[in-house]
Amino acid sequence: MAFLEEDKGMVDAYARPRDAHIMQCYCVSLIHRHWEDLIVRLEAQERVLEEMEKKQQEEFEAVKKSQQDKSEAGGKKQHEMDKLWLFLSSAQATLV
């Protein structure tokens, strides 16, 4: 299989110690840049996740408050119904 000129240059670079060192430095630089890119992406994903968690918590709190309000309203209704029932019962007792 024939090498492209670029490939041949890379193979030749490993043949000479000084060029091999330069190639190693270049590879380390690429790896370092790749790691920096990954860190930036992970930090961005972490921020998005935190925002999503915050939004979900806010939605949960809103639903929880709504349920509490409904429960309190239902309790007040029941209390009013009980008072009305007692009033009607006592009114009926006085009529009898």
C-alpha positions in Angstrom: 0.0 0.0 0.0 1.5 3.3 -1.0 1.8 6.1 1.6 0.6 9.6 1.0 3.3 12.2 1.3 1.8 13.3 4.7 1.9 9.7 6.0 5.5 9.2 4.7 6.5 12.4 6.6 4.9 11.1 9.8 6.7 7.8 9.4 10.0 9.6 8.8 9.4 11.8 11.8 9.4 8.7 14.0 12.7 7.6 12.4 14.5 10.7 13.7 14.6 11.3 17.5 14.3 15.1 17.3 11.3 14.9 15.0 9.8 12.2 17.1 10.0 14.5 20.1 8.3 17.3 18.2 5.6 14.8 17.1 5.1 13.7 20.7 4.8 17.3 21.8 2.2 17.9 19.0 0.2 14.9 20.1 0.3 16.0 23.7 -0.9 19.4 22.6 -3.8 17.9 20.6 -4.7 15.7 23.6 -4.6 18.7 25.9 -6.8 20.7 23.6 -9.2 17.8 23.3 -9.4 17.6 27.1 -10.0 21.3 27.4 -12.9 21.0 24.8 -14.3 18.1 26.8 -14.1 20.1 30.0 -15.9 23.0 28.4 -18.7 20.7 27.1 -19.1 19.0 30.5 -19.3 22.3 32.3 -22.0 23.4 29.8 -23.9 20.2 30.3 -23.6 20.6 34.1 -25.1 24.1 33.9 -28.0 22.8 31.7 -28.6 20.0 34.1 -28.6 22.4 37.1 -31.1 24.6 35.3 -33.3 21.7 34.5 -33.2 20.5 38.1 -34.1 24.0 39.3 -37.0 24.2 36.9 -38.3 20.8 37.9 -38.0 21.8 41.6 -39.9 25.0 40.9 -42.6 23.0 39.0 -42.8 20.5 41.9 -43.2 23.2 44.4 -45.9 24.8 42.3 -47.8 21.5 42.1 -47.3 20.9 45.8 -48.7 24.4 46.7 -51.6 23.9 44.3 -52.5 20.6 46.0 -52.2 22.2 49.4 -54.4 25.0 48.4 -57.0 22.6 47.0 -56.8 20.5 50.2 -57.2 23.6 52.4 -60.2 24.7 50.2 -61.7 21.3 50.5 -61.2 21.3 54.2 -62.9 24.7 54.5 -65.8 23.5 52.3 -66.2 20.5 54.5 -66.1 22.7 57.6 -68.8 24.9 56.2 -70.9 21.9 55.2 -70.6 20.5 58.7 -71.7 23.9 60.2 -74.6 24.0 57.8 -75.6 20.5 58.7 -75.5 21.3 62.4 -77.6 24.4 61.8 -80.2 22.5 59.7 -80.2 19.7 62.3 -80.7 22.1 65.1 -83.4 24.0 63.2 -85.2 20.8 62.4 -85.0 19.8 66.1 -86.6 23.1 67.2 -89.4 22.5 64.7 -90.2 19.1 65.9 
